[in-house]
Amino acid sequence: MSEEIDFAKVQEMAGKVMHDVAGAVSLMMAYMGDQAGVFAAMDGEGPMTLNQLAAKTGLEPKYLREWLGSVSAAGYVDFDPEAETFCLPPEKALVFTREGQPACMQGFIQAVVAQYEMHEKAVETFKTGKGRPWSDHSQCLFCGTDRFFRPGYEMNLIPNWLPALDGVVDKLKAGAKVADIGCGYGTSTILMAKEYPNSTFVGIDFHLPSIETARARAAEEGLTNVSFVHARAQDFEGDGFDFACIFDALHDMGDPVGAAAHIKAALKPDGTFMVVEPMAGDRMADNMHPMGQIFYGFSCMGCVPVSLSQEVGYGLGAQAGEKRLARVLNEGGFAHVRRATQTPTNMVLEARA
């Protein structure tokens, strides 16, 4: 049976793919501009000619001309065709170069580049259905992921997320014992330790290089109320915790139910477990938007393979939704789960026995 082709639809889809290809190239250009310091050199300088920017950065003008052409065509940099000058206005500087600002996207871009760096591993994993541990990913991925999440944690954790939990801030001020599981580079742990000096914090992660980075960062801050241990979520040592938390990591775990059960056992009877997860609806149909597209993609390349590389291999995924997350927590022994608060990119769940 011959198939009828609607060439208008073909043209429409080809146009979309061309737009996506342009975006992919632009992300690489943005990453190069970040790593080479071009955006930083342009920030606050106003309109600059090619030669002025080349002189300031020390970069080869022939390369710089092509880079400027690409990022200007993308709209990342403002181009004045009459004066032949290039400008990075403050609104765009916030996105491309001002480190630590919530609008800065370079961490996200870096995480994308890291996936392309290891594309052969990603394809092999997808084809075979086998797991892929964190240790099999580019180090650039960990740097980019922390760099992306850090501003959001800095903006929300202390002023918004913790106060949304029942009674937790009062405990932290008075002096609580806290476990931050899946802590990565320790950004969330260190933020809490600095804010609540009367409390003691332990960051836990099964990726040793991340723990070593977290220890170094805590030492740089001169913190004495925080420590970091290399351990798994389902069998770390210690009990009597007043508060436990997991930031954007429960869905990566091979056995999230087992992790939840172990955390419940490690908490005091009146303890609180906070779970921060990517924002998602309960149905795939609820997530048909750019953020869902991004999170499903990262989940396919990183989150689910990491889960499948561990025992049980639950494969929860980065777009699990509140119902599935609550079910995991319920099966782990937490009878009471509620959404305490949310942001456009995260939901914050409070779990109690």
Secondary structure, 3 states (H helix, E strand, C coil): CCCCCCHHHHHHHHHHHHHHHHHHHHHHHHHHHHHCCHHHHHCCCCCECHHHHHHHHCCCHHHHHHHHHHHHHHCCCEEECCCCEEECCHHHHHHHCCCCCCCCCHHHHHHHHHHHHCHHHHHHHHHHCCCCCHHHCCHHHHHHHHHHHHHHHHHHHHHHHHHHCCCHHHHHHHCCEEEEECCCCCHHHHHHHHHCCCCEEEEEECCHHHHHHHHHHHHHHCCCCEEEEECCCCCCCCCCEEEEEEECCHHHCCCHHHHHHHHHHHEEEEEEEEEEEECCCCCHHHHCCHHHHHHHHHHHHHHHHHHHCCCCCCCCCCCCCHHHHHHHHHHCCCCEEEEEEECCCEEEEEEEC
